[in-house]
Amino acid sequence: MKLSVAEWLKTRNPRAPENLLARMNAEISKLGLAESDVTPKALADAGASILRSLDESGCTVRSNALDLLSADALFTYAFEAAADSKTEIEEASRYVLERVTTK
């Protein structure tokens, strides 16, 4: 049985703190990915979406820390998903780097 992105995030060990998990799930839901299969691309896209929003808003206040941590966690989970699914780590790495650097 395949897990959705939202379900998969709940299975990570150690489990993310609730506020971090909620922020990641909010972005995943915003992008319509909550029920999608877990893929490195879906997770990286959610992380990139957060970074893009922060960049557009200036991201200069301390209150954006949770957003930055959420983006970082989503990119990290993208690599974890690549390892779980036996996806080529090089392909996932290139995709994540592309998503981090593209505005």
N, C-alpha and C positions, 0 to 999 in steps of 0.2 A: 504494500500500500504506500502510495506516494503522499508525502505531507505537503500542505500548502506552505507558503512562505511564513505566514503568521504562526501556524502550528509548529513549524520547524524551529523558529526562534525560541519558542517556549521549551524546546527539548535540549537546548544548549546547556552544557555543564562546564563551569558554574553558570547558573542562571543570571541573566542581566538584572540589575536593580530595576524595580518596577517603573520608576520614572523614565529610565533609559529605554526599557522595553516599550513603554507606552509611546514615547517619541518616535521610535523606529517604526512601530506599527501604524502610527498616524501617517507617516510619510508613505509607507507601503500602501495603505488604504487610499490615500490621496491619489496615488498613481494607478490605482486599480489592480494592484499586484497581490493583495492579501490572500486570494484564493488560487493564485498561480502556483505552478510547480516551483520548487526551490531551484534556482539557477544562480550561478555567480553573476550573470548579467542583471537579473532582477534586483539583487542586493546592491550591486554597484550602481545601478540606475537610481535607486532610492537614495544612496549616499550622495551621489552627484546632484540630485535634486535639492537636497538640503544645502550643499555647498553653493549651488547656484543662487538659491534664495538668500543665503547669507551674504554672498558677494553683491547681489543687487541691492541689499539693504544697508550695506556698509560694514556690518559685522564688527562694530567697534566697542560694544558694551559687554560687560561681564555676564550679563543675563543670557548671552548667546552660548555660554559654555555647554549647556546640555545639547544644543544643536550640533556643535562641533564634535562632542563626544559621540553623538548618535551617528554622524556621518562616518567618523573613524570606525566605529563598531560595525557599521554596515559594510564598509570596505574590507574589514578584517573577516567578517562572516562570508563575504564573497569568496575569499581564499579558502575558508573552511569548507564551503559548499563545493568548491572545485575539488578539494581533496576527497570529500565524501563521495562525490559522483564519479571519481576517477577521470575527471576532465583534465585535459592538459593544463598544467599549472602555468605554462608559458602563455597560452592563449588567454587564460583568466588574468594573468598579470598585465598583459598588453591592454586588455579591455579596461581593467580598473585604472591603469595609468591614463588611458585615453579619457575616461570619464572624469578623473580628477582634474585633468588639465584643460578640458574643453568647457567653454562657457556657453 
